[in-house]
Amino acid sequence: MDMGVVDLGGGPDMDHDMGSGQDVSTLTGPQNGKPDVALTVTARKESIDLIDGPTVDGYTLNGTSPGPEIRVTQGDLLQVTLVNESVPDGTTLHWHGVDVPNAEDGVAGVTQDAVGTGGEHVYRFIAEDVGTYWFHSHQVSHEQVRGGLFGTLVVEPRAGTGTGTDMVMAVHTYDGNRTVNGQVGESWEQAEPGNLARVRVVNTDNGTMRTWVAGAPYRVVAVDGFDLNQPGDLTDTAVALGAGGRVDLEFTVPADGTAVRIGAGGGGASQVVGPEGATAPDGDEPETELDLLSYGEPAPIPFELDFDRSFDYRIGRWPGFLDGRPGLWWTVNGEMFPDIPMYVVAEGDVVRMTI
Ligand SMILES: [Cu+2]
């Protein structure tokens, strides 16, 4: 594989022979030991009956889309056996946002071969970091993920989540139908008045969406698996999630018996949380959008700002020809693949990346 142009970022060169590196497929999670959580996930190309919606062509995991919601506790050894029953192009599972050993990363053509029809692949890794994640195919992703080949993963703290209601809200658009957990329109989750609720919103689409809470003040307590420091109460404010992004929203179910509505980017899909039979506000999309850069309080940085290496990453576009086709092509630091930099760091380096 082409490795790009070595960029040491002003740090020392390393005694590496680039030609004889370690085979990625050997960089697995623990191969021995009984998993704390083990499951088999079977991928199929088949139609999906959207709840309260149409039947669409797509992909399922264990017969549904979204596939399973996997919940583990921090430090658990997770074992997932992927079986490809009928995905013609082959498939993988990529653990979006999870820091896994390279061979468990599920990127077809890079960390493993795609699993062909009739084949299987075992993923094993320790869930080190608490947070809300998801997993999806990384083979022909634009078709398989869009078609529903994904599920969600929650890593709970050892001390528990400390909430009365803790749920995942996977937002996905199938064939133009915006859904929450595979349901078109309004989804319901029953919760008692006064309950502290944590709703983990996952944007599984390939564009930005907004989410918000109507009917109670709320806090954004985590973004992309990282807890925020002292997040304040928000009302009539939306938060933007990039493609693949997650936000954990926390609020108290109103004591007066009403319900709360969580918006999912408009388009009619929303999640209601509250006591059975309660009414929820319409929850029109707020104009105000949360600025995460000024939200909460700065937390101390866990290292000295004394950089071992500094890198520039300038994304640009270059008019020209690629394989004979004219167009505007993406560039990194003015160059196109494979002439783009390969940033080289040593373990433990403090790195400054300027984008
Ligand atoms: Cu991803």
Residues whose N, C-alpha, C, O or C-beta is under 5 A from the ligand:
A	BS01	CU	H96 G244
